[in-house]
């Protein structure tokens, strides 16, 4: 029997959060803390949040201006552990996606405000 090759094309994943959104952590050690999304890592379904899940990183000197040492950087969290905070009402919300003027927009289910 021949092994079937995996489909190498990657499917584009859409998340309920985007870069620069305000989010709150649902579970774990950082539960209840809020922060801004710095980066989303789609391959691992993770996001890096400003000031949350801080880890120590031992860094080698790259040049004279960047010396070696132990640096504190935010580590990634799984996207399922994050909930979006609406910028208008300030509450934890779920979103719905609609097409307005041929653009996909996220809309807060509680207050009906468009989230950009």
C-alpha positions in Angstrom: 0.0 0.0 0.0 1.2 3.5 -0.9 1.1 6.2 1.7 -1.0 9.2 0.7 0.8 12.5 0.7 -0.4 15.2 3.0 -2.0 18.2 1.3 0.8 20.8 1.5 -1.5 23.7 0.8 -2.2 25.6 4.0 -5.8 26.6 4.7 -6.1 30.2 5.8 -7.4 30.3 9.3 -9.6 33.2 10.5 -9.6 34.1 14.2 -12.0 36.1 16.4 -9.0 38.3 17.4 -6.6 40.4 15.4 -3.4 42.3 16.1 -3.8 45.3 18.4 -7.1 44.0 19.9 -7.7 44.2 23.6 -8.2 40.7 25.0 -8.7 39.0 28.4 -7.3 35.6 29.4 -10.0 33.0 30.2 -8.0 30.3 31.9 -4.7 29.5 33.5 -2.3 31.4 35.7 -3.0 34.7 34.0 -6.8 34.4 34.2 -8.6 37.7 34.3 -5.7 39.8 33.0 -6.1 42.1 30.0 -3.6 43.1 27.3 -3.1 44.0 23.7 -2.4 41.4 21.0 1.2 42.0 19.7 1.4 39.1 17.3 -0.7 36.1 16.1 1.1 32.8 15.2 -1.4 31.0 12.8 0.7 27.8 12.5 0.4 27.1 16.2 -3.0 28.8 16.9 -1.3 31.1 19.4 -1.1 34.8 20.1 1.5 36.9 22.0 -0.2 39.4 24.4 1.6 42.4 25.8 2.6 42.0 29.5 1.1 38.5 29.9 2.8 35.1 30.2 6.2 36.7 30.7 9.2 34.3 30.3 12.9 34.8 30.9 15.1 34.4 27.8 18.8 34.0 27.8 20.1 36.1 25.0 23.5 36.1 23.3 25.3 39.3 22.4 24.5 40.2 18.8 26.6 43.4 18.7 28.2 46.0 20.9 24.9 47.8 21.3 22.9 44.7 22.2 24.7 43.0 25.1 24.0 39.5 26.3 21.9 38.8 29.4 18.6 37.5 30.7 15.6 39.3 29.0 12.0 39.1 29.9 9.7 38.7 26.9 6.0 37.8 26.6 5.4 34.1 25.6 2.5 32.8 23.4 -0.9 31.8 24.6 -3.4 29.6 22.8 -6.1 31.6 20.9 -8.9 29.6 22.6 -7.9 30.9 26.0 -8.5 34.5 24.9 -11.7 36.5 24.7 -12.2 39.8 22.9 -13.0 43.0 24.8 -15.3 45.4 23.0 -13.8 48.9 22.7 -17.1 50.6 23.1 -18.9 48.7 25.9 -15.7 47.4 27.6 -17.2 43.9 28.2 -16.1 40.4 27.1 -18.0 39.7 23.9 -18.5 37.3 21.1 -18.6 38.6 17.6 -20.5 38.1 14.4 -19.1 38.7 11.0 -21.1 40.5 8.3 -20.5 42.0 4.9 -20.9 45.7 4.8 -20.0 47.5 1.6 -18.2 44.4 0.2 -16.0 44.3 3.4 -16.1 41.7 6.1 -16.4 43.4 9.5 -16.6 42.1 13.0 -19.7 43.2 15.0 -20.1 43.1 18.8 -23.1 40.9 19.7 -23.8 42.9 22.9 -23.8 46.5 21.7 -23.9 46.1 17.9 -20.8 48.3 17.4 -18.4 47.6 14.5 -15.0 46.4 15.8 -12.0 47.6 13.7 
